[in-house]
């Protein structure tokens, strides 16, 4: 039976995102006439996922939790942006999936496993009545990815397609300065969570002198694996998952996947675990490091809108920020450059355009100009601290807006 024959009108199809998007399976679907009224659901990631599912049929709809550049051309009448934190997305997928479209691969032991992103996959598998998969033979599945019951798969497309690689982020002077300042805030034994990009890469590159760090977060990249291989990240002090490194996805180069194929201690878990506050709260000294589009003088964070346009989504940053506040000794850090658009725009602003994270969610804001310590700071104190980490040419104007 052709995989398309498993689809029926009006079904809701969850499509795995980021590094586990089944692009070979999607290419197969696009070669056929699909049933009417299909509703696709995906959490895409810029640089990895470029599908506009409103183009899969004249009445196809697409619910996304993250806006990426390729969606600018989507039919707005059939594109549905849903602002939702990643932990909540897991529950949404579990309740709204008829068909799961996933990528799978063989591990070094020959057993079938989910590919290098499992954030919502198990939620989709629990809910879906139909599972369609792409078996990609071009890579070996990470040893810590969940096993897949082969009898659960209703339709399979086999490919030998190299995965999209996330190139190493190029550092500049600002990223290097921010990386050094954030690294100085990390203590031996802390459990860390970071994102992707030049600043997270700069942070990880400067943690080589730390001891027994832990890892619990949404992703692992080449820099994170390098710290595991060097014995910097050991997980020895973690109260749960001791000696294990918890992640939801792998984003990086082919060398990253090659390394993870033989490291079962790197455990891939769903967003109901990686982003769950009650889980992270059991870890002491959890340090969450996230970025932002802008931060205002109250400490409110906008991480998703610029110039009146949705450019990303709520993502998982608030899940981690609030988990850091629950963790004994935890800290929530926002790390960003002080300016944007070639230095013409300040990222410290009087008021943010849209609030992604509350002013009570952030402990430190770090730019290349220093560290603003907001925890336990009164309103006027936090505004003064934030002005001091703004670019100098914008500080006088910001002082005119002191709360």
Secondary structure, 3 states (H helix, E strand, C coil): CCHHHHCCCCCEEEECCHHHCCHHHHHHHHCCCCCCCCEEEECCCCCCCCCCHHHHCCCCEEEECCCCHHHHHCCCCCEEECCCCHHHHHHHHHHCCCEEEEEEEECCCCCEEECCECCCHHHHHHHCCEEEEEEECCCCCCCCCCECCHHHCCEEEEECCCCCCCCCCCCCHHHHHHHHHHHHHCCCCCEEECCCCHHHHHHHHCCCCCCCEEEECCEECHHHHHHHHCCCECCCCCCCCCCCEEECEECCCHHHHHHHCCCCCEEECCHHHHCCHHHHCCCCCEEEEECCCEEECCCCEECCEECCEECCCCCCHHHHHHHHHHCCCCEEEEECCCEECCCCEECEECCCCCCCECHHHCCEEEECCEEEECCCCCHHHHHHHHHHCCCHHHHHHHHCCCC
